[in-house]
């Protein structure tokens, strides 16, 4: 690891110990969340995928930001479900879209799949091998999109999952489905970490961006978007136990979900296994309420936070930094408002550090 990455890793270690300022991941330019140019062709070409990811990450190298330059094989939410046999559609307009759900027999057959030998895992393996051979020690590769156990179950089993959850006679099938998906999740995560030569209980994670963070005590990532469609009682009964079990072998997890579900947010924050939380729609939450909930449970908010109408970067950073200090929250901010010039980005980083220092 080069000197710059060692320095950033040390600052991240201090952050996780509760020392120093909160972190800010200032991008070098506005860019789309995903690079979709020639995506359908690039999907099956690890060399082209790597070159695209490297182009996005190179702007972060030596940029005034707390983020570590990161890349991943950008294979979409169908990464694990495809290993179980789910078909998907590719285009240059969107990320992979899942095909028809599998039958119960096909889902059960996934127990016997060798994940390391699937087409998806081979794409990831080749991508990581290309990166190791490149000598780019200034950029770190991280996990492909593993989703979470219940999201995987929904993708494989389809919308019938919600009816089956409500039907007591289907409880046995739901339990079996979740066990299969838990094995798929744990197996795929373990295989990725092996390919990355990464310890079980730690990771660098960029969550789909070209900037990542060192997680010294959490080695897994998961997204549970589907959970927002469930009641708090169903979340407590079905979702939380499987999140805890999925995270346990890896020392903890980073968790993402989209949409608005305040109770789900509080339920996730209350889990010791959830070390950091990301929101796909932070604009749906009052930021003070959000930061207070994270502070109460010592959960790190690793997320974007919405700007107010017409707010410039200085006012934006100052307002949120004050909220961080007032609430006692620990935040890894993906700013939604930031300057264009390198000099001003350095000022923004310094301002954020000064105002959030402990």
C-alpha positions as CSV (number, residue, x, y, z in Angstrom):
1,X,0.0,0.0,0.0
2,X,1.5,3.4,-0.9
3,X,2.1,6.2,1.5
4,X,-1.0,8.2,0.7
5,X,-3.2,5.2,1.2
6,X,-1.4,4.4,4.5
7,X,-2.1,7.9,5.7
8,X,-5.7,7.8,4.8
9,X,-6.1,4.3,6.4
10,X,-4.6,5.7,9.6
11,X,-7.0,8.6,9.6
12,X,-9.9,6.2,9.0
13,X,-8.7,4.1,11.9
14,X,-8.8,7.1,14.2
15,X,-12.3,8.0,13.0
16,X,-13.6,4.5,13.9
17,X,-12.0,4.9,17.3
18,X,-14.1,8.0,17.8
19,X,-11.1,10.4,17.4
20,X,-10.6,13.3,15.1
21,X,-13.1,14.8,12.6
22,X,-15.8,13.1,10.6
23,X,-14.8,12.2,7.1
24,X,-15.9,13.9,3.8
25,X,-15.6,12.2,0.4
26,X,-15.4,15.2,-2.0
27,X,-15.5,14.1,-5.7
28,X,-13.2,15.7,-8.3
29,X,-16.2,16.4,-10.5
30,X,-19.9,15.8,-11.0
31,X,-20.4,12.4,-12.6
32,X,-23.2,9.9,-13.1
33,X,-23.6,7.2,-10.4
34,X,-22.7,4.5,-13.0
35,X,-20.8,4.6,-16.3
36,X,-23.2,3.1,-18.7
37,X,-21.4,3.9,-22.0
38,X,-21.1,0.6,-23.9
39,X,-22.1,-1.1,-20.6
40,X,-23.7,-4.2,-22.2
41,X,-20.5,-5.1,-24.1
42,X,-18.3,-4.0,-21.2
43,X,-20.2,-6.3,-18.8
44,X,-18.7,-9.4,-20.3
45,X,-15.2,-7.9,-20.8
46,X,-13.3,-7.5,-17.5
47,X,-10.5,-5.6,-19.3
48,X,-13.0,-3.0,-20.6
49,X,-14.8,-2.9,-17.2
50,X,-11.5,-2.4,-15.4
51,X,-10.4,0.4,-17.7
52,X,-13.8,2.2,-17.2
53,X,-13.5,1.9,-13.4
54,X,-9.9,3.1,-13.4
55,X,-10.8,6.2,-15.4
56,X,-13.4,7.1,-12.8
57,X,-11.0,6.5,-9.9
58,X,-8.0,8.3,-11.3
59,X,-9.5,11.7,-10.6
60,X,-9.6,10.8,-6.8
61,X,-5.9,10.1,-6.7
62,X,-4.2,13.0,-5.0
63,X,-7.5,14.9,-4.7
64,X,-8.4,16.8,-1.5
65,X,-10.7,14.3,0.0
66,X,-10.8,11.7,2.7
67,X,-11.8,9.0,0.3
68,X,-9.6,6.2,-0.9
69,X,-9.6,5.8,-4.7
70,X,-11.6,2.6,-5.3
71,X,-12.9,0.4,-8.1
72,X,-15.1,-2.7,-8.4
73,X,-16.4,-5.0,-11.1
74,X,-19.7,-3.2,-11.7
75,X,-22.0,-6.2,-12.2
76,X,-25.2,-5.0,-10.6
77,X,-27.6,-6.3,-8.0
78,X,-28.1,-9.6,-10.0
79,X,-24.5,-10.6,-9.1
80,X,-25.4,-13.2,-6.6
81,X,-28.9,-14.1,-7.9
82,X,-27.3,-14.8,-11.3
83,X,-25.0,-17.4,-9.7
84,X,-28.2,-19.2,-8.5
85,X,-29.5,-19.2,-12.1
86,X,-31.5,-16.0,-12.3
87,X,-31.5,-14.6,-15.9
88,X,-31.1,-10.9,-16.4
89,X,-31.2,-8.3,-19.2
90,X,-28.4,-5.9,-20.2
91,X,-28.6,-2.6,-21.9
92,X,-26.7,0.7,-22.2
93,X,-29.5,2.6,-20.5
94,X,-29.5,0.9,-17.1
95,X,-27.9,-1.5,-14.7
96,X,-28.7,-5.3,-15.2
97,X,-32.4,-5.9,-14.8
98,X,-33.6,-9.2,-13.3
99,X,-35.6,-11.7,-15.4
100,X,-38.4,-14.0,-14.3
101,X,-38.2,-15.4,-10.7
102,X,-37.0,-19.0,-10.4
103,X,-39.1,-22.0,-9.4
104,X,-38.7,-23.4,-5.9
105,X,-36.9,-26.4,-7.4
106,X,-34.5,-24.1,-9.2
107,X,-33.9,-22.1,-6.0
108,X,-33.3,-25.3,-4.0
109,X,-30.8,-26.5,-6.7
110,X,-28.7,-23.4,-5.9
111,X,-27.5,-25.1,-2.8
112,X,-25.3,-27.3,-5.0
113,X,-23.8,-24.5,-7.2
114,X,-20.0,-24.0,-7.0
115,X,-20.0,-20.2,-6.7
116,X,-16.3,-19.9,-7.6
117,X,-17.1,-21.6,-11.0
118,X,-20.1,-19.4,-12.0
119,X,-19.8,-17.0,-14.9
120,X,-20.4,-14.0,-12.6
121,X,-17.7,-14.9,-10.1
122,X,-15.2,-15.6,-13.0
123,X,-15.8,-12.1,-14.3
124,X,-15.0,-10.7,-10.8
125,X,-12.0,-13.0,-10.5
126,X,-10.6,-11.8,-13.8
127,X,-11.2,-8.1,-12.9
128,X,-9.4,-8.4,-9.7
129,X,-6.5,-10.3,-11.3
130,X,-6.2,-7.5,-13.9
131,X,-6.0,-4.9,-11.2
132,X,-3.3,-6.8,-9.2
133,X,-1.3,-7.2,-12.4
134,X,-1.6,-3.5,-13.2
135,X,0.6,-2.3,-10.4
136,X,-2.0,0.4,-9.5
137,X,-1.3,0.4,-5.8
138,X,-2.8,3.8,-5.5
139,X,-6.3,2.5,-6.2
140,X,-8.1,-0.2,-4.2
141,X,-10.4,-2.9,-5.6
142,X,-13.5,-3.8,-3.4
143,X,-16.5,-6.0,-3.3
144,X,-18.9,-6.5,-6.2
145,X,-22.6,-5.8,-5.4
146,X,-23.6,-8.5,-2.9
147,X,-27.0,-7.1,-1.9
148,X,-28.5,-8.6,1.3
149,X,-30.1,-11.9,2.1
150,X,-33.7,-10.7,1.8
151,X,-33.1,-8.7,-1.3
152,X,-31.5,-11.9,-2.9
153,X,-34.6,-13.9,-1.7
154,X,-36.9,-11.4,-3.4
155,X,-35.0,-11.4,-6.6
156,X,-35.0,-15.2,-6.8
157,X,-38.5,-15.8,-5.5
158,X,-40.3,-12.8,-6.9
159,X,-43.2,-10.7,-5.5
160,X,-44.9,-13.9,-4.3
161,X,-42.5,-13.6,-1.4
162,X,-44.7,-10.9,0.2
163,X,-47.8,-13.1,0.0
164,X,-45.9,-16.1,1.4
165,X,-44.7,-14.0,4.3
166,X,-48.3,-13.3,5.3
167,X,-49.4,-16.9,4.9
168,X,-48.7,-19.1,8.0
169,X,-48.7,-22.2,5.8
170,X,-45.7,-20.9,3.9
171,X,-43.6,-20.3,6.9
172,X,-41.5,-23.4,6.2
173,X,-40.8,-22.3,2.7
174,X,-39.8,-18.8,3.8
175,X,-37.4,-20.2,6.3
176,X,-35.9,-22.5,3.7
177,X,-35.6,-19.7,1.2
178,X,-33.8,-17.5,3.6
179,X,-31.4,-20.2,4.6
180,X,-30.5,-20.8,0.9
181,X,-30.0,-17.1,0.3
182,X,-28.0,-16.7,3.5
183,X,-25.7,-19.5,2.3
184,X,-25.4,-17.8,-1.1
185,X,-24.6,-14.4,0.5
186,X,-22.0,-15.8,2.9
187,X,-20.4,-18.0,0.2
188,X,-20.2,-15.2,-2.4
189,X,-18.9,-12.7,0.2
190,X,-16.3,-15.1,1.4
191,X,-15.2,-15.9,-2.2
192,X,-14.9,-12.2,-3.0
193,X,-12.7,-11.6,0.1
194,X,-10.6,-14.5,-1.0
195,X,-10.1,-13.0,-4.4
196,X,-9.2,-9.7,-2.9
197,X,-6.9,-11.3,-0.3
198,X,-8.9,-9.4,2.3
199,X,-9.4,-10.5,6.0
200,X,-12.8,-11.7,7.0
201,X,-13.4,-8.9,9.5
202,X,-12.3,-5.8,7.6
203,X,-12.6,-4.2,4.1
204,X,-12.3,-1.1,2.0
205,X,-15.7,-0.2,0.6
206,X,-16.8,2.4,-2.0
207,X,-20.5,1.5,-2.4
208,X,-20.7,2.1,-6.1
209,X,-18.5,5.2,-6.1
210,X,-14.9,5.9,-6.9
211,X,-14.2,6.8,-3.3
212,X,-14.0,4.3,-0.5
213,X,-13.4,4.0,3.2
214,X,-11.4,1.6,5.3
215,X,-13.6,-0.5,7.6
216,X,-11.3,-2.0,10.3
217,X,-14.1,-3.9,12.1
218,X,-16.7,-4.7,9.4
219,X,-16.0,-7.0,6.5
220,X,-19.3,-7.2,4.7
221,X,-21.7,-5.0,2.8
222,X,-25.3,-5.6,2.1
223,X,-28.3,-3.7,0.6
224,X,-31.8,-4.4,1.8
225,X,-34.0,-2.2,-0.3
226,X,-36.9,-4.6,-0.3
227,X,-37.2,-4.4,3.5
228,X,-38.9,-1.0,3.2
229,X,-42.0,-2.7,1.9
230,X,-42.4,-4.6,5.2
231,X,-44.0,-3.6,8.5
232,X,-41.8,-3.0,11.5
233,X,-43.1,-6.2,13.1
234,X,-42.2,-8.2,10.0
235,X,-38.8,-6.5,9.8
236,X,-38.1,-7.5,13.4
237,X,-39.3,-11.1,12.8
238,X,-37.8,-11.8,9.4
239,X,-35.2,-9.3,8.4
240,X,-33.2,-8.4,11.5
241,X,-32.3,-12.0,12.5
242,X,-30.9,-12.8,9.1
243,X,-28.9,-9.5,8.9
244,X,-27.3,-10.4,12.2
245,X,-26.5,-13.9,11.0
246,X,-25.2,-12.7,7.7
247,X,-22.9,-10.0,9.3
248,X,-21.6,-12.2,12.2
249,X,-18.9,-14.1,10.3
250,X,-17.5,-10.8,9.0
251,X,-17.4,-8.8,12.3
252,X,-20.2,-6.5,11.2
253,X,-21.6,-4.9,8.1
254,X,-22.2,-1.7,6.1
255,X,-25.9,-1.6,5.2
256,X,-27.8,0.3,2.5
257,X,-31.5,0.8,1.8
258,X,-33.5,3.2,-0.5
259,X,-36.8,4.8,0.2
260,X,-38.3,6.1,3.5
261,X,-38.9,3.8,6.5
262,X,-37.9,5.6,9.7
263,X,-38.7,2.5,11.9
264,X,-36.5,0.3,9.7
265,X,-33.7,2.9,10.1
266,X,-34.0,2.8,13.9
267,X,-34.2,-1.0,13.9
268,X,-31.0,-1.2,11.8
269,X,-29.2,1.4,14.0
270,X,-30.0,-0.7,17.1
271,X,-28.1,-3.8,15.7
272,X,-24.6,-4.0,17.0
273,X,-23.7,-5.8,13.8
274,X,-24.6,-2.7,11.7
275,X,-21.5,-0.5,11.8
276,X,-22.5,2.0,9.2
277,X,-25.7,2.9,7.3
278,X,-26.2,4.5,3.9
279,X,-29.5,6.0,2.6
280,X,-30.5,6.0,-1.0
281,X,-33.0,8.8,-0.4
282,X,-31.6,11.0,2.4
283,X,-33.8,13.9,1.3
284,X,-36.8,12.0,2.7
285,X,-35.5,12.4,6.3
286,X,-35.0,15.4,8.6
287,X,-31.2,15.5,9.0
288,X,-31.2,16.4,12.7
289,X,-33.6,13.5,13.4
290,X,-31.4,11.2,11.3
291,X,-28.1,12.2,13.0
292,X,-29.7,12.0,16.5
293,X,-30.7,8.4,15.8
294,X,-27.3,7.4,14.5
295,X,-25.6,9.1,17.5
296,X,-27.7,7.3,20.0
297,X,-26.6,3.9,18.8
298,X,-23.0,4.9,17.7
299,X,-23.9,4.0,14.1
300,X,-21.9,5.7,11.5
301,X,-23.9,7.5,8.9
302,X,-22.0,6.9,5.6
303,X,-24.3,8.7,3.2
304,X,-25.3,11.6,1.1
305,X,-27.3,14.4,2.9
306,X,-29.6,16.7,1.1
307,X,-28.9,20.3,0.4
308,X,-31.4,23.1,1.0
309,X,-32.7,25.0,-2.0
310,X,-30.0,27.4,-3.4
311,X,-27.5,26.4,-0.8
312,X,-23.8,26.8,-1.7
313,X,-21.0,24.5,-0.7
314,X,-19.8,26.6,2.2
315,X,-23.2,27.0,3.8
316,X,-24.0,23.3,3.1
317,X,-20.8,22.1,4.8
318,X,-21.1,24.5,7.7
319,X,-24.8,23.6,8.4
320,X,-24.2,19.9,8.4
321,X,-21.0,20.1,10.4
322,X,-22.8,22.1,13.1
323,X,-25.5,19.4,13.2
324,X,-22.8,16.7,13.5
325,X,-21.3,18.6,16.5
326,X,-24.6,19.2,18.1
327,X,-25.9,15.7,17.8
328,X,-22.6,13.9,18.5
329,X,-23.0,11.8,15.4
330,X,-20.1,10.3,13.4
331,X,-20.5,10.9,9.7
332,X,-18.8,9.9,6.5
333,X,-20.4,12.5,4.2
334,X,-20.9,12.2,0.4
335,X,-21.6,15.9,-0.2
336,X,-24.3,16.7,-2.6
337,X,-23.0,20.3,-3.0
338,X,-19.3,20.9,-3.6
339,X,-17.0,23.3,-5.4
340,X,-15.4,22.8,-8.8
341,X,-11.8,23.9,-8.2
342,X,-9.2,21.8,-6.4
343,X,-8.3,24.8,-4.2
344,X,-11.9,25.3,-3.0
345,X,-12.3,21.5,-2.5
346,X,-9.3,21.7,-0.2
347,X,-10.9,24.5,1.7
348,X,-14.2,22.5,2.0
349,X,-12.3,19.5,3.4
350,X,-10.4,21.7,5.9
351,X,-13.6,23.5,7.0
352,X,-15.4,20.1,7.5
353,X,-12.5,18.7,9.6
354,X,-12.3,21.9,11.7
355,X,-16.0,22.0,12.4
356,X,-16.4,18.3,13.2
357,X,-13.2,17.6,15.1
358,X,-13.5,15.9,18.4
